[in-house]
Amino acid sequence: MERERKKAEKQAKFDQKKAAQANATPAATSKSKEKKAKAEKKAEEEVLPPYIEETPAGEKKSTFKTILPANI
């Protein structure tokens, strides 16, 4: 009897928790959808500046910066 009572109490507690989550879920999903929409808009709006070639014509491009004593 004691075991069945505890099991019933546990199930009732679980059902209450599930009901509370079901009520809270629609608000949470709408907020997450809004955040995703804002992030997508920001990604679309971000425009990169035009590329400017810094290396004069005829010179090789350096893939790394040299460390000179003047730069330290």
C-alpha positions as CSV (number, residue, x, y, z in Angstrom):
1,M,0.0,0.0,0.0
2,E,2.7,2.4,1.0
3,R,4.6,1.7,-2.2
4,E,1.5,2.3,-4.4
5,R,0.8,5.6,-2.6
6,K,4.3,6.9,-3.2
7,K,4.1,5.8,-6.8
8,A,0.8,7.7,-7.3
9,E,2.3,10.8,-5.6
10,K,5.3,10.6,-7.9
11,Q,3.1,10.3,-11.0
12,A,0.9,13.2,-9.9
13,K,4.0,15.4,-9.4
14,F,5.3,14.4,-12.8
15,D,2.0,15.2,-14.5
16,Q,1.9,18.6,-12.8
17,K,5.5,19.3,-14.0
18,K,4.6,18.3,-17.6
19,A,1.5,20.5,-17.6
20,A,3.6,23.5,-16.4
21,Q,6.2,22.9,-19.1
22,A,3.4,22.6,-21.7
23,N,2.1,26.0,-20.6
24,A,5.5,27.6,-20.7
25,T,6.7,26.2,-23.9
26,P,4.8,28.4,-26.4
27,A,6.2,31.6,-25.0
28,A,9.7,30.2,-25.0
29,T,9.5,29.0,-28.6
30,S,8.2,32.4,-29.8
31,K,11.1,34.1,-28.1
32,S,13.6,31.8,-29.7
33,K,12.0,32.3,-33.1
34,E,12.3,36.1,-32.7
35,K,16.0,35.8,-31.8
36,K,16.6,33.6,-34.8
37,A,14.8,36.1,-37.1
38,K,16.8,39.0,-35.7
39,A,20.1,37.1,-36.2
40,E,19.2,36.3,-39.8
41,K,18.3,40.0,-40.4
42,K,21.6,41.1,-39.0
43,A,23.5,38.6,-41.2
44,E,21.6,39.8,-44.3
45,E,22.2,43.5,-43.5
46,E,25.9,43.2,-42.9
47,V,27.7,44.3,-46.0
48,L,31.4,43.9,-46.5
49,P,33.5,46.8,-47.7
50,P,34.9,46.5,-51.2
51,Y,38.3,44.8,-51.4
52,I,41.3,47.1,-52.0
53,E,44.5,45.6,-53.4
54,E,47.4,46.7,-51.2
55,T,50.2,45.0,-53.1
56,P,51.6,47.1,-56.0
57,A,51.5,45.5,-59.4
58,G,54.4,43.2,-60.1
59,E,55.3,42.5,-56.5
60,K,54.8,39.2,-54.6
61,K,52.2,39.1,-51.9
62,S,53.5,38.2,-48.4
63,T,51.5,35.6,-46.6
64,F,53.0,36.6,-43.3
65,K,54.2,39.8,-41.7
66,T,57.9,40.0,-41.1
67,I,59.0,40.9,-37.6
68,L,61.4,43.8,-37.7
69,P,63.1,45.4,-34.6
70,A,61.2,48.6,-35.4
71,N,57.9,46.8,-35.1
72,I,58.6,45.5,-31.6
